Amino acid sequence: MAARDALTVPATGLVRSGNKSEICLVTDGAVDPPRGIGKRLEAQVGIDEGLRVEPKNDTLTGRALVIVRGAGVLRAGDPVIAVPAKQAD
């Protein structure tokens, strides 16, 4: 089987409810500090490696700010401030 590139996000950024999966994003953001409005975007789940998942949605790009903490309580339209994740050494 050939390897393929896939966009993956932390599994905590995906909210699952029944058969529905949504990814939570920061939209309409200012740059410094990155802040904006919380949005839920429906997504199918492709590869699921436990800690990271592949959300399949045609509008999702690799530059999206994914909400990975508190995503389960986020309501669409909530104001959010993005805090960069710590990079692994």
Secondary structure by P-SEA (a helix, b strand, c coil): cbbbbbbbcccccccccccbbbbbbbcccccccbbbbbbbbbbbbccccccbbbbbccccccccccccccccccccccbbbbbbccccc
